[in-house]
Amino acid sequence: MPDFAIVSIVSNKGGCGKSMVSSNIAYQLKRQGVRVGILDADVDSPYLSEMVGAAGKITLDSQRRMVPVLHRGVPLVSFSLWLPDAFAGATMAGSSHERWITDAIEHTAWGNIDMLIVDLPAGTSLDEYVLVKRVGGKRFLGVIAVAIPNVPSGLLRVHGTASFQAIRILGVIENMSGDVFGRGSIAAFCKSKSLRFLGSIPLDARIRERHERHEPDVPEDLREPIRNAAAVIIESAKIKAVAR
């Protein structure tokens, strides 16, 4: 297996902003000098590349390895960049899905990266959770969980699956906090389970406006949870951050 650390970004339900968090963590790591790649492991709804505005198609090199699309200096693999039509539906059996994720991790020309951020499909399916752990082996560090405050039960399910499979939860980000979906429940859950709470990202119109312009970066004044997540990953991977 290629010699880079792996962290998965997970949530129990769709619509939590997991892809936004995944891309922001990756770009934050890059700003801090970490050589990082992104794998959008969702075949049914591969949204990450569209959100960040990545263009181009995945190709194959002479060794039949996938060649990622380079976006903002970060190699990116997404099923939407593999299909001839990025918005075509995908029908893939479980075994084929597992093979594609395995190939994307092991048989991609990622280059000389330190870290791979894997944006997993929403849910707590053992297939994806255990697959990345199995493929990653000792290089798999654990997961960053994303949850929204009005559905703390989603984080409970993530915690249950991770505990059952001895997968480390590196930290938890509460997304979309504020008057609409509430605030504080995810921090309270983390305290009850001795999980590291990384902070809250509010439901802010500026985030939507940036997404519409394919600018995925969370505004600087809202970025503390992303910086905290990057710090936890750097600490876990024993990577030296060389820049801010």
Buried (B, 14 or more C-beta within 10 A) or exposed (E): EBEBBBBBBBBBBBEBBBBBBBBBBBBBBBBBBBBBBBBBBBBEBBBBBBBBEBEEEBEEEEEEBBBBBEBBEBBBBBBBBBBEEBEEEBEEEEEEBBEBBBBBBEBBBBEEBBBBBBBBBBBBBEBBBBBBBEBBEEBBBBBBBBBBBBBBEBBBBBBEBBEEEEBBBBBBBBBBBEEEBBBEBBBEBBEEEEBEBBBBBBBBEEBEEBBEEBEBBBEEEBBBBBBBBBBBBBEBBEBEBEEE
